[in-house]
Structures are given as C-alpha cells and as structure tokens.
C-alpha cells in the first residue's frame, strides 16, 4: 500500500489539527482559529470526510501532509517521515527526489542526535558534572528524560568523535557543533567545551540545537547553538515537546526563563512548563503558544530583568488576544522555589496565578500614587498595558481600577489613553494583513463551475459551454466530470482523478459546501453554472489574446513572415470566439 495513503487512513485530519489548535464542532466537521495568520474568528474549516483542513481567509492548509508541512516548516520528505513514525507506517525504500539542501538538513539532525548520545555517555564518566547535577536536585530519570550530557573539556573531542561517526567537517560546522576560525581554515574547534549540555528539541522531539552551562569559570555562563538550517532560536521553545500534552489538557502554559526552571517545574508536577532558549520571547513564540493554550502563566525571575521580560511577554500576547497571568515568587526563580518547597511551589503554580494587570496595579499601589510625580510615573507604566487590552469590557474594568488608584475620573483616564494611542505608531507587517472575509479569489471561475457540477451532477451537460481548461488540476477535474457516471449523488471517489490533484479538488469541494452551494435550487445552480462558464471563457480568451499578441509582436520584429501569418490567423480566431462568448 502507498505509505501516504496508509498514513492518511491511520491519522484523521481532525486528530492532527487538534494537536495544534482547539477544535469546535460545526455540522459534520470542525472549525478552529487559523494558526497561519492573525485570525480572530474560526476561519479554518476541517472536514473529516474529505481529510482536509483549510483556511479560506489566507488560503492555507490542505491534507495532513500539507498542513503538517506548513505548521512545522518542513518539506514533504520530512513530513512523510515524521507522520510515518507517528502512525507506525514504515517508509524505508520509498524513492523520492529531494533537493540537496533537504538531505543536508537531515544529515544535520542526525549529527545533532549523535552529539547528544556522545554528551550523554560523557556525563556518566564525569564525576564533577554528576555531582553538580545532583546538587541541582535533577533526578536520574530527568537526566534521561531531558537528555542531559556533558561536553568534554577539550577543543576537539566532540569534533573528532563526530568525524569518526561519519559526519563531514561541513556538517559538524553547519550543525553549530564546531567553529571554524576565519584565519585558520584548516582548524575546527568544538563550540561547547566543559559544559553541561541541554538538548533543544522541536515540538516533535527532534533535536535541533543545544544549550550549554559552564562547569568551569567561563565568563559566559550559558551559550547556545547558533542559528542553523534546522534551528532558529526565535521559533523554538525549550521543553515544548515534553509539555505539549499537559498544555493541551490544562489549556495553560507556564513560561519560565531557564533550562533548570523547566526541569524543576516538571519535577514537582508542573508538566506544562516551557522556556525560551537563547533569546527573549518573540512573536513567533507567541503564535506557537496560542495553538496550544488559552492562557500564558508567567513565572519569571523576580529581578528587574524578569519584570521587563514579563511586560514584553504581556504586550506580545495581547497582540494575539492571549490572556496573561503571573505568579509572584518569594524566591529568586522557579528552580530555587521548587527546591525550597516543592509542594508549596506546585500549589502556588496551580492555584496562585492572577491576571498580569492586577499584579502591576498592586505593585503600583505599593509605591507613590499620591504625588503628581508618582501619578505621572504610574501612568507611564500602566497606559501602554491598558491600551493593549482589546476587550472593551476588560478595558473598562481596568480603567475603573486605575482611576480609583490614582484618585482621578474614568473620563480623564480615558482621555490619557486616547492621547497615548494617538502618539503610538503601530506598524503591522504586510504579510499579516489577511482579510477575515472568505473570498472565491482562491478559485477560478472554471473551478467554481466544476464544483457546482460536483454538487449538481444533473448539470453535467453544461460542461459543453466551458472551454477546456489548461491548468493541470482543473483540466483533470474537467475531464473526470465529463466521463463521470450519470448519478444523482456524485462522490469524489467516483471520479477518475490522478492522486496529485485530489487535494486541490477536495479543497474546492469544501469551499463550495462551506458557502452553501449545496442548498441552492437547481435553477439557481444552473444560472450560476452558466455565469461562471462565461467568466471562465472570457478570462481564458483574454489570456490567449495577450499570449498570441506578444508572440505576434516578436515575429514581426524578427521579420518572420510565416510565423506572423500563422499567429495573425490564430489571433483572429480568438477574437471571434471572444465576441461570441460575450453575447
């Protein structure tokens, strides 16, 4: 059996999409907020019958492979491998042509995996590192679960081991495991030396990089892998692979700062904890979090840097309307809190979080809010935070609280917010500007006409009014419909369609059903069918005119009279057809 068909039969589209988005039942299918654009409404349609998930607002989605490729940022070969592993379908021996770059990415992943095994074996031999891990209260089970290891205190041990394992110099450097000095082209040094190593994995558990904590006296306490073909620190969240199921179950994600913080949270039972790795929280991180959670709970360090990180996180989450709560610790960080009082820390994390704005207001209340200078400073802090609240009801709630705190009226505070908003320039990237209204721009008039025939097979004879399309997928459907059996209820499996066009046709059918074409009367369907045939023919003929006119001009410039005469005749025939089509 074809492995792609086998995987599709074992992994329903709604099960895959449900691992990334929160589905809501609608009719015979599901809907969800689209994960591919800044969607405020459930724009993505999921059809279990057709095996399709598609957003008609941003034209993204498809079958399980297209959806997985888009959401994970991988090519088809990697998607087939990942989903094959997930469903238990063996894909060995499957021949697929793939660009060299894709093969290189796979080699980098294998190189990183080999490095992790090497680091893990070194931890067992390193008494100093083992003692350090024990003192940090990391259990043996967690060492194995999180794949901890040790990079040797050497400039070349890791590099030489990977060379012997079969990886090239370029693969080791491109995996960010080796560093090649510009002035010493022949020499490659290990990036990580004498460090406790934390593998960084993507959401599916594939190692994409490392973080390393020094075991010596290095100035840089932590260093991370550089960006590589498989790792971008702005996209990856540490621990997501371990926390994903708990996040889905609780609808909450706990965001902490460091590797040890994540491990400490998991150790006491807070399994939905994750961290950023080597960077501050980014827009892409927030988009990823929204796929899984309804609420972000910030549990960051209690210093000034932690407060600034919390504010930035709140602002980013507010952009996508993802609620933010926070937890205030009595200790420096979650790791210290979990070590000092495991049960108390767990209870605090499960029951002690509150909305971020409430925490900020309480912090302001503890300071000077009576003097004019104090009120001025308080407004500088609170105005951008309230302005980020999109809900009118929630915004009104906080305006009331802050007005009371500053002994002013809500009207005056609203005026300050409006002035702040005027002075704030908001820049929205063009690529994020996606219309929320569905449009048939994604489908040609010819496709719409063929979709109508799928729903109303009685109108098959009207295909004679449609000029045969040239697009391969549309042409395949056109031919299949002309040759389809004469039945009242036509199903996709009744059509003789090439496998490579099934996805596009399924998306077309989902679109037609979503817009309610199936509820039309036969007379309305016939009228719309004829209108779309006319539009499709006009578009086809205009395109033909332009193509022939361009060739004709070239023939004249080259003095090719024979070609010019031939093209002139073709142009006249197309003009005649265009006049007939417009009547």
SVG drawing of the C-alpha trace seen along z (x, -y; Angstrom):
<svg xmlns="http://www.w3.org/2000/svg" viewBox="-35 -67 80 69">
<polyline fill="none" stroke="black" stroke-width="0.4" points="0.0,0.0 1.2,-3.5 2.6,-4.9 0.9,-8.2 -2.5,-6.6 -1.7,-4.3 -0.7,-7.2 -3.9,-9.1 -6.0,-6.1 -4.4,-5.9 -4.3,-9.6 -7.6,-11.6 -7.2,-15.2 -9.1,-16.4 -6.8,-14.4 -3.7,-16.1 -5.1,-19.6 -6.4,-19.1 -2.9,-18.6 -2.1,-22.2 -5.5,-24.0 -8.6,-23.9 -11.4,-22.5 -15.1,-23.3 -17.8,-21.1 -19.7,-22.6 -22.1,-20.5 -20.4,-17.4 -16.9,-18.9 -15.0,-21.2 -13.7,-24.8 -10.8,-26.5 -8.8,-29.7 -6.4,-29.5 -2.8,-29.0 -1.3,-30.5 -2.4,-34.2 -3.6,-36.5 -7.1,-35.1 -9.7,-36.5 -12.5,-34.1 -12.6,-30.4 -11.6,-30.7 -10.2,-27.2 -12.6,-24.5 -11.8,-20.9 -13.6,-18.2 -13.1,-14.6 -14.9,-13.2 -12.5,-14.9 -9.4,-14.7 -8.9,-18.4 -8.2,-21.4 -8.3,-24.7 -8.5,-28.4 -10.2,-30.4 -9.1,-33.7 -5.4,-33.1 -5.6,-30.2 -3.5,-27.9 -3.9,-24.2 -4.7,-21.0 -4.5,-17.3 -2.5,-16.0 0.8,-16.4 0.2,-19.9 -1.0,-21.0 2.0,-19.4 4.5,-20.9 3.1,-24.4 2.8,-24.3 6.1,-22.6 8.0,-24.3 9.3,-21.1 9.4,-19.6 7.3,-16.7 10.1,-14.2 10.4,-15.2 6.6,-15.3 6.3,-11.8 9.0,-10.6 7.5,-12.3 3.9,-11.2 5.1,-7.7 6.8,-7.4 3.7,-8.8 1.4,-6.3 3.7,-3.3 3.9,-3.2 7.3,-2.1 8.7,-4.2 12.0,-2.5 12.9,-2.1 10.5,-4.9 12.2,-6.7 11.7,-10.5 13.7,-13.1 14.7,-15.8 17.0,-18.8 20.5,-18.5 19.6,-21.1 16.9,-18.9 19.3,-16.0 21.8,-18.3 19.1,-19.2 18.5,-15.5 22.3,-15.0 22.4,-17.9 19.6,-16.4 21.5,-13.1 24.7,-14.9 22.9,-16.6 21.5,-13.3 24.9,-11.7 26.3,-14.6 23.6,-14.1 24.4,-10.5 28.1,-11.4 27.4,-14.0 25.1,-11.7 27.8,-9.0 30.3,-11.6 28.1,-12.5 28.3,-9.0 32.1,-9.4 32.3,-12.9 32.1,-12.8 32.2,-16.6 29.3,-17.0 27.3,-14.2 27.7,-15.9 26.7,-19.2 23.5,-17.7 22.7,-16.0 23.2,-19.3 20.7,-20.9 18.2,-18.2 17.9,-16.8 16.9,-13.2 18.4,-10.3 15.0,-9.9 15.1,-13.6 18.6,-13.3 17.4,-10.6 14.1,-12.3 15.7,-15.7 18.7,-14.0 21.3,-15.9 25.0,-15.3 28.5,-16.8 30.7,-18.4 34.3,-17.3 36.9,-19.9 38.6,-19.7 38.9,-21.7 38.3,-18.8 36.9,-15.7 33.4,-16.2 34.5,-17.1 36.8,-14.1 34.1,-11.8 31.6,-13.0 34.2,-12.7 34.8,-9.1 31.0,-8.6 30.8,-9.5 29.9,-13.2 31.8,-15.7 33.5,-18.9 30.8,-21.0 28.0,-19.0 29.6,-19.5 30.1,-23.2 26.7,-23.7 25.1,-21.9 26.8,-24.6 28.8,-22.0 32.1,-23.2 33.6,-26.6 36.0,-27.3 38.2,-30.4 38.4,-32.7 42.2,-32.9 42.7,-29.2 40.7,-27.5 42.1,-24.1 41.3,-24.1 37.9,-23.4 37.2,-23.8 34.4,-22.4 31.8,-25.1 30.8,-23.5 33.6,-22.7 33.4,-21.7 29.7,-22.3 26.5,-20.6 24.5,-20.1 20.8,-20.6 19.4,-19.3 16.9,-21.7 14.1,-19.9 11.3,-21.0 7.7,-20.3 8.0,-16.7 11.1,-15.9 13.7,-16.1 16.9,-17.7 17.7,-21.0 20.3,-22.5 21.9,-22.7 22.3,-25.0 25.4,-24.6 26.0,-25.6 29.6,-26.0 31.1,-23.6 34.2,-25.9 34.9,-29.6 33.9,-30.9 32.6,-34.4 29.7,-33.1 27.6,-31.0 25.3,-29.8 25.9,-29.6 23.5,-28.2 23.7,-26.8 23.8,-29.5 21.0,-29.5 21.3,-26.6 19.2,-25.2 17.2,-23.3 17.3,-25.7 16.1,-29.3 16.0,-30.4 13.2,-32.8 10.9,-29.9 11.8,-27.1 10.6,-26.8 12.6,-24.7 10.6,-21.8 7.6,-22.1 7.9,-18.5 7.7,-17.4 4.9,-19.8 2.7,-19.7 0.2,-17.1 -0.1,-18.8 -0.6,-22.2 -3.5,-20.8 -5.0,-19.2 -4.9,-22.3 -5.2,-24.9 -2.5,-26.8 1.2,-27.1 3.7,-28.1 6.5,-30.2 9.8,-30.3 13.3,-31.6 15.8,-28.8 16.5,-25.1 16.8,-24.3 13.5,-26.2 11.7,-23.9 13.2,-20.8 12.3,-21.9 8.7,-22.6 8.4,-19.2 10.0,-17.5 7.2,-18.8 4.4,-18.0 4.1,-21.3 4.3,-19.4 3.1,-22.3 6.2,-24.4 8.4,-25.6 11.1,-28.3 12.6,-30.3 16.2,-29.4 18.8,-32.0 16.5,-34.9 13.6,-36.9 10.0,-35.8 9.2,-36.5 6.0,-37.0 6.6,-33.5 6.9,-32.0 3.5,-33.6 1.8,-32.3 3.1,-28.8 1.8,-29.1 -1.7,-30.2 -2.0,-27.0 -2.0,-25.0 -3.1,-27.2 -5.9,-29.6 -3.7,-31.3 0.0,-32.0 1.2,-32.0 4.4,-33.9 6.8,-32.6 9.9,-34.6 12.9,-35.7 12.0,-38.3 14.7,-40.8 14.4,-43.9 15.2,-41.9 12.5,-39.5 9.9,-42.3 10.9,-43.7 10.6,-40.3 7.2,-39.9 6.0,-43.2 7.3,-42.4 5.6,-39.0 2.3,-40.6 2.4,-43.0 3.2,-40.3 0.5,-38.0 -2.0,-40.9 -1.4,-41.4 -3.0,-38.0 -5.5,-38.2 -3.8,-35.6 -4.6,-36.2 -1.5,-36.5 -1.4,-35.6 1.6,-35.8 2.9,-34.2 4.9,-36.1 7.6,-34.1 9.3,-34.6 12.5,-33.1 14.8,-34.3 13.5,-31.9 11.3,-28.8 14.2,-26.5 15.0,-27.8 11.3,-27.8 10.9,-24.2 13.9,-23.1 13.0,-25.1 9.3,-24.0 8.2,-21.6 4.6,-21.2 4.1,-24.8 5.6,-25.8 3.3,-23.3 0.2,-24.7 1.2,-28.2 1.6,-27.4 -1.7,-25.6 -3.8,-28.0 -1.9,-31.2 -1.7,-32.9 -3.6,-36.0 -4.0,-38.4 -0.9,-40.3 -2.5,-43.7 -3.8,-43.0 -0.3,-42.3 1.0,-45.5 -1.7,-47.6 -0.9,-46.1 2.7,-46.9 1.9,-50.5 -0.4,-50.7 2.6,-49.8 4.5,-52.8 3.8,-56.6 0.5,-57.2 -0.5,-60.3 2.0,-62.9 1.9,-64.4 5.3,-62.8 4.1,-59.4 1.0,-59.6 3.0,-60.6 5.3,-57.6 2.4,-55.3 0.7,-56.4 3.9,-55.8 3.8,-52.2 0.1,-51.4 -1.1,-53.3 0.5,-51.1 -0.7,-48.0 -4.3,-49.1 -4.1,-50.3 -3.1,-46.7 -6.4,-45.3 -8.6,-44.6 -11.8,-43.7 -14.0,-46.8 -15.4,-45.2 -12.0,-44.2 -10.5,-47.6 -13.4,-49.3 -12.7,-47.1 -9.1,-48.2 -9.8,-51.8 -12.1,-51.8 -9.4,-50.2 -6.6,-52.6 -8.8,-55.7 -9.6,-54.7 -5.9,-54.1 -4.8,-57.5 -7.8,-59.4 -9.0,-60.6 -12.1,-60.1 -12.5,-57.4 -13.2,-60.1 -9.9,-61.8 -8.1,-58.4 -9.8,-57.6 -8.5,-60.9 -5.0,-60.0 -5.3,-56.6 -6.6,-58.2 -3.7,-60.7 -1.3,-57.8 -2.9,-55.9 -2.5,-58.9 1.2,-59.2 1.8,-55.5 2.6,-54.3 1.6,-50.8 3.3,-49.0 1.7,-45.9 3.7,-43.8 2.1,-43.5 2.3,-39.7 0.0,-39.7 -2.7,-41.7 -5.2,-39.0 -8.9,-39.6 -11.2,-37.8 -13.9,-37.5 -13.8,-34.4 -13.4,-35.1 -13.5,-32.9 -10.3,-34.6 -8.5,-31.3 -10.5,-29.5 -11.0,-30.4 -14.5,-30.7 -13.7,-27.4 -13.1,-25.7 -16.3,-27.1 -18.3,-25.9 -16.8,-22.4 -17.6,-22.5 -21.2,-23.2 -21.3,-20.2 -19.9,-18.1 -22.9,-19.1 -25.4,-19.1 -24.4,-16.2 -27.7,-16.9 -25.9,-19.9 -23.1,-17.9 -24.3,-18.6 -23.5,-22.3 -19.8,-21.4 -20.1,-21.7 -20.3,-25.5 -16.9,-25.6 -13.7,-25.9 -11.4,-23.1 -9.1,-24.5 -5.3,-24.3 -4.4,-24.2 -3.5,-20.6 -5.6,-20.2 -8.6,-21.9 -8.2,-20.1 -8.1,-16.8 -11.4,-17.5 -13.0,-18.8 -12.1,-15.5 -13.1,-13.3 -16.5,-15.1 -17.2,-14.7 -16.5,-11.0 -18.3,-10.5 -21.3,-8.2 -24.8,-9.6 -25.9,-9.6 -27.9,-11.9 -25.3,-11.9 -21.7,-12.2 -18.9,-11.4 -15.2,-12.3 -14.2,-8.6 -16.4,-8.0 -14.1,-10.2 -11.0,-9.0 -8.6,-11.7 -4.8,-11.5 -3.7,-11.3 -1.7,-14.6 -4.9,-16.5 -7.1,-15.1 -6.1,-17.6 -6.9,-20.6 -10.3,-19.2 -11.1,-18.3 -10.4,-21.9 -12.6,-23.2 -15.5,-20.9 -15.0,-22.1 -15.2,-25.7 -18.4,-25.1 -20.1,-23.3 -18.9,-25.9 -20.5,-28.7 -23.7,-26.7 -23.8,-25.9 -25.4,-22.6 -28.5,-24.4 -29.2,-26.1 -32.2,-25.2 -31.4,-23.5 -32.4,-26.6 -30.1,-28.8 -27.3,-26.3 -27.8,-26.3 -27.7,-30.1 -24.5,-30.3 -23.0,-27.5 -23.6,-29.4 -22.3,-32.7 -19.1,-31.0 -18.7,-29.3 -18.9,-32.7 -16.5,-34.3 -14.0,-31.4 -14.2,-31.6 -13.7,-35.3 -10.7,-35.0 -9.3,-32.2 -9.7,-34.1 -8.2,-37.3 -5.2,-35.4 -4.9,-33.8 -5.1,-37.2 -2.3,-38.6 -0.1,-35.5 -0.7,-35.5 -0.2,-39.3 3.1,-39.0 4.3,-36.2 3.0,-38.1 5.0,-41.3 8.1,-39.2 7.6,-37.5 7.2,-41.0 10.4,-42.3 12.3,-39.2 10.8,-39.5 9.4,-36.0 6.5,-36.4 5.5,-32.8 5.1,-32.8 3.4,-36.2 0.8,-34.9 0.1,-31.8 -0.2,-33.9 -2.4,-36.5 -4.9,-33.8 -4.9,-32.4 -5.5,-35.9 -8.4,-36.5 -10.0,-33.2 -9.6,-34.0 -11.2,-37.5 -14.1,-35.8 -14.6,-33.4 -14.3,-36.3 -17.1,-38.1 -19.3,-35.0 -18.6,-34.4 -19.6,-38.0 -23.1,-37.7"/>
</svg>
